[in-house]
Amino acid sequence: MTENKSPTPSEATKDRPWLFRTYAGHSTAKASNALYRSNLSKGQTGLSVAFDLPTQTGYDSDHELARGEVGKVGVPVAHLGDMRMLFDNIPLEQMNTSMTINATAPWLLALYIALAEEQGADVSKLQGTVQNDIIKEYLSRGTYVCPPAPSLRMITDVAAYTREHLPKWNPMNVCSYHLQEAGATPEQELAFALATAIAVLDDLKGKVPPEAFPSMVGRISFFVNAGIRFVTEMCKMRAFVELWDEITRERYGVTDPKFRRFRYGVQVNSLGLTEQQPENNVYRILIEMLAVTLSKNARARAVQLPAWNEALGLPRPFDQQWSLRMQQILAYETDLLEYDDLFDENPAVERKVAALKEGALAELATLDGMGGAIEAIDYMKSRLVEANAERITRIEGGETVVVGVNRWTVGEPSPLTAGDGSIMTSDPEAEADQIGRLEEWRAARDQMAVDAALKKLRAACQSGENIMPASIEAAKAGATTGEWGDVVRAVFGQYRGPTGVSTNPSNRTEGLEDIRADVDRVTRALGRKPKFLVGKPGLDGHSNGAEQIAARARDIGMEIDYEGIRLTPREIVDAALEKGVDVVGLSILSGSHLPLIEELMEQMRAADLGHMPVVVGGIIPEADAEALMAMGVARIYTPKDFELNRIMFDIVALVDPTAQAAE
């Protein structure tokens, strides 16, 4: 599948390049399999699997919450049959597979192991990673299922199982990527990620023999984000290397330098990709890649790059190929891999690394004082929301320059975005196809065997024994993702994470004078503060935008109601009725906006709320925006609408009774 050629003499003296990956998966297991095989044939050297939101949150494709989400941001995997289709003609024993899966990591790894055994693979030779970092899900990504304590237990169950059965597998990938996406400063990204790793290792110590613990420390890997501030990001990676070496040596007594090595993969920053002048994103991706490749002593072991047009929608195979070629050119056409570290003993770099370490250690001390990462989740979430608000304020005010967005906004039309084929669209029939095959799977399996396996899984959850053997047995018996999720939810309970948005206004008032005056005027006209309900229907856990909208509405004087993620349209409508709100704002970034908004608008009319304005934000193509407006949506905002005050003026105008009387 990949080109295998003997190295030339000059190549033999070079460092080995990092793994080339492309984060991919969509629509169905069959379509994703074709994409993986195509990417491997183009020189990709590792697989990176994106799962859809129902799979990530432990629901089957036909669950109420899965409506509109199936196959949108990744591939749906509901059972072993889907896993077979996903890796058809891909020998798992020869692959290095990264699975971006967290809450349901034990289950997806169980399916992977069951399939490998079917293929006749030696399971002990399997190589890859499950992300398996649930703490950052509470802070930034939102695909958690259970409360923190049992979630931590499942992380270390996976680690303990792989120590015994999959010695080449990385059982946990501490993921600071989404922390930066949620607004983390470099110091916060360092501290929060390291605190997560510490929490996992502290729990793992009781599950493995003391003599095996150092090697388990060596198998903890990281997945980080590289932003556009090249020097800072490169120094951040060098700080990560030094801090991890110090923590593993001093806190855990690991003496072998090999086990103290900071091993990480990276995807560069998708948050900074712009809808405006999207061709500029090619340069951003390249510069961000340099931060994690140029410094040999802090070089990533695996790199996956977004496509230039991901702020617009689903990238095409060509777009993913373009990002892959960027990596290959750097690794094979330049002389980068022929040299020692280019930044050692650089005084500017050393100063910056020292400053980042100092800030991160201070933050770590605060977290330690709270009892560690698990106990400090609410604190970390609120810190991220505050940091993100400050980041957005700097962009709005022009202090942070974003080319094509808040400066040099006039440009030529891009031929890259011309025509209907500039981005991929999800197969509209994929969800029905997936549900149909799921129903066939349930009808054809041995239900008694499934019931017996799920009973064993429940017993394992209740008793405290490692859940991996029972999960693998359930996978082989034909249990589904939703059934596995139902068992762990029933035993451990569900969880609603902190929003990080206090109802108390912040002290940030600069630049808000005009909009606050507008709210005061509307407050006098209404005889009370205008009430704004912010909701996130469906399974999309990317809550950063919703949090900032809610926080800004609060700071300008509106009364807000924001309950966080994962609500059904019915729950949002019921809340609008109960709270007597004036306007509803919805945030959906997973591409499921059409079916979810259609359902919500129907229920609004059925509840006699058809008069209430609804505003929607998300990655919404122009044709979809027209469809939403036809449904009755009052305003639509996409990533190009970065000025929150302008959005606030629109929302206040929608509830202004004097404006409505004048119409």
Beta strands, then each sheet from edge to edge (+ up, - down):
strand 1: 19-21
strand 2: 23-24
strand 3: 47-50
strand 4: 96-100
strand 5: 127-130
strand 6: 169-170
strand 7: 172-175
strand 8: 220-226
strand 9: 264-268
strand 10: 302-304
strand 11: 531-535
strand 12: 559-562
strand 13: 583-587
strand 14: 614-617
strand 15: 635-637
sheet 1: 1+ 10+ 9+ 8+ 7+
sheet 2: 2+ 3+ 4+ 5+ 6+
sheet 3: 12+ 11+ 13+ 14+ 15+
end
